[in-house]
Every structure is written in structure tokens, then in C-alpha cells.
Amino acid sequence: MTTPAEVTIATLGSHSALQILKGAHDEGFRTLAIANKETERLYRSFKFIDETIVLEKYSDFPQMVDELKKRKVIIVPHGSFVAYLSAEEHKRMDVPYFGNKAVLDWEASRELQRDWLTRANITMPRQFKSGAEIDRPVIVKLYGAQGGKGYMFIRNPGDFERRTAHLKEAYTIQEYIIGVPLYIHYFYSPLDDTLEIMSMDRRYETNVDSLGRIPAAAQEGMDVSPSYVVVGNSAVSLRESMLAEALRMGDDVIRISKELCGPKGLFGAFCIETIITPDMQFYVMEISARIVAGTNLFIDGSPYSYLNYSEPMSTGRRIARELKNALQTNNLHKVLDDTGVLWKENSVPQELRS
């Protein structure tokens, strides 16, 4: 039987790579960071990373797929894969890949994502088809994983026409909900059909968080537009009476994903991004179908993961634990995308081939 020590967990050197690779190391896997010239020194400085390969730029990653296929490598994707590689490049990548690539289309399209979440009986903000329909404050969101870059707070149709005239990218117009932003990090295991709440965070966004500390009267005359670029995260513990609804939302997202994205559906790490209003109503902004950077707060675990494990358990380590459990039970095919070629025929026991 193949052991974790014979397998390498690899990921791009960005986003949540340190957490992913530290978790893989702690679970007994070899680790590989695929860095660029700017980040090479950073990833070589950590002893839990066994090897660092350098690319000119992250978008060159597809060029090294053939090299990775010669090794017992499993790719663990994160937000930078979404940012630097197209969905089609993802789908062509036939290295063993943790996760279901069929989910990518549903995550990338705001329309498909809204359909998914609506079917899961999740409350979402109103969405507007055009600027002319705007009758309340809205936020204009660009497609893709850009950490809030380019998001705009819009007050009315005139404001919309003036500030979006330059946009060439696809975007969506969403009602601006006033409340507390809360990002809930989940992990779903297809091995034992269990959903776990791993942790939660809030995000610090510039310069909108700074503007929030300036009285409204003092802002008059300031020529500053709110910016929603994420620069950091802070830990949050949810009121316990609200945990049942948080878990229900995750359960229903998984249930519907199995109807939309093939029998495997969404599995592994994901995040539901919410706003909680004063009446304690969850409004869901969107879903990230992968590990999110907010989990980096919890490399040593969170209060929620401690309740389940009584040991340090980051989301990155939980991914590695799932891969190790799959290896040990001859179920690796259950936690990898179906497009992957599981190493060479003579390098892995027959029972691990799918």
C-alpha cells in the first residue's frame, strides 16, 4: 500500500500554500511549493517544505504538468489557481487533483452560483440586471477570485453609469446589505459523509474599514471612493444559537452540488460568505468552492476544529488528513477529480487505481 511518505502534496506558492504544506508535512506527506522568482526565498525558508520549484510566473504552471505527472504528486488547489489559471486550463490538467473540477463552472459564474444557492434554500441579496433598475445602494462585483479588487459601492443609476462606463470585465450588481460580514469555513468529507465547521473570519478591506471609523459628517467633501481589496483577516466566533443555521446552509449546499456537479458534488474545503443583519438573518453573498485565505488565521486550529479533534487542525491539515485516510482505506479515487491520471501504472498498487 502507498504511504503518505511516498506521496508529494504540491501547490502554488501563494494564498494559503504555507498552511496547506505545513498540514501535509504534519500528516507525513512530502511537500512541494511551486513558486515564482519573487516568492522563491520565502518558501525555501520553511523547513517543512521539502522542495521548491520556480516558475517565471504562476500562469506558466500548465507547462510543468508533464513533470509533475512523473512523480507521485497530488495538487491541492487554492484561490491563486482560480486567479492565474482559466477554467479550461484547470480541466486539461490531468495531475491527481484534490477536489471536483466540475464545481469550477458553478463557482465562476455569478448566475450559476446564484441558482445553486437558491436551490439550497439560502437567502441572497436582490440582484439587478441593469443600472437602470437600481433603487437602493448596491455593490458591483467583478467575476473571479480577486480578493475584492475592483468592487464598487454604487448609490443610484447615475452613479452606476458614471463609474462603470470603463468596465470591460463581467460583473454583477448586488443589493448592499448592511450587517456584519462573516465568512464560514467548512470541510466536507466524502469518505464518511460528514460536514464540519472548521473556523470563521472577518476580512479587513481597504479603505472601506478606515472610512467606517470616520463620522459621516466628517466625510462630506472627501473625494474617496470605498475600496474592498482584502488585506487581512480577523477571527470570529459565532453566537452558538446561530450555529445550527450555519451548519444547515453547508449541508444544503453540499446536497444540491451533488445534483448539479455530478455524484461527487462539492467536497473538501469551501467557504460561504455571509452578511448577518440585526435581526440575525444570514444573507449569503457567494460561495468559494475551495480553501480560502481566511483559514490562515487558524494554522494551529480554531475553537471549532478543536471541538472535533482536540489537537491542532487547520483546514490545510484537514485536507491532508482526508488524503491520508483515503490512501489508507484504498479510497483515493473518492477525493480526487475524475480527470486525473493516478501516477504511473507501475508506481501504485492496483487497488488505488480508479
C-alpha positions, 0 to 999 in steps of 0.5 A: 500500500502507498504511504503518505511518505511516498506521496508529494502534496504540491501547490502554488506558492501563494494564498494559503500554500504555507498552511496547506504544506505545513498540514501535509508535512504534519500528516507525513506527506512530502511537500512541494511549493511551486513558486515564482522568482519573487516568492522563491526565498520565502518558501525555501525558508520553511523547513517543512517544505521539502522542495521548491520549484520556480516558475517565471510566473504562476500562469506558466504552471500548465507547462510543468504538468508533464513533470509533475505527472512523473512523480507521485504528486497530488495538487491541492488547489487554492484561490491563486489557481482560480486567479492565474489559471482559466477554467479550461486550463484547470480541466486539461490538467490531468495531475491527481487533483484534490477536489471536483473540477466540475464545481469550477463552472458553478463557482465562476459564474455569478448566475450559476452560483446564484441558482445553486444557492437558491436551490439550497434554500439560502437567502441572497441579496436582490440582484439587478440586471441593469443600472437602470433598475437600481433603487437602493445602494448596491455593490458591483462585483467583478467575476473571479477570485480577486480578493475584492479588487475592483468592487464598487459601492454604487448609490443610484443609476447615475452613479452606476453609469458614471463609474462603470462606463470603463468596465470591460470585465463581467460583473454583477450588481448586488443589493448592499446589505448592511450587517456584519460580514462573516465568512464560514469555513467548512470541510466536507468529507466524502469518505464518511459523509460528514460536514464540519465547521472548521473556523470563521473570519472577518476580512479587513478591506481597504479603505472601506474599514478606515472610512467606517471609523470616520463620522459621516459628517466628517466625510462630506467633501472627501473625494474617496471612493470605498475600496474592498481589496482584502488585506487581512483577516480577523477571527470570529466566533459565532453566537452558538444559537446561530450555529445550527443555521450555519451548519444547515446552509453547508449541508444544503449546499453540499446536497444540491452540488451533488445534483448539479456537479455530478455524484461527487458534488462539492467536497473538501474545503469551501467557504460561504460568505455571509452578511448577518443583519440585526435581526440575525438573518444570514444573507449569503453573498457567494460561495468559494468552492475551495480553501480560502485565505481566511483559514490562515488565521487558524494554522494551529486550529480554531475553537471549532476544529478543536471541538472535533479533534482536540489537537491542532487542525487547520483546514490545510491539515484537514485536507491532508488528513482526508488524503491520508485516510483515503490512501489508507482505506484504498479510497483515493479515487473518492477525493480526487477529480475524475480527470486525473491520471493516478501516477504511473501504472507501475508506481501504485498498487492496483487497488488505488487505481480508479 
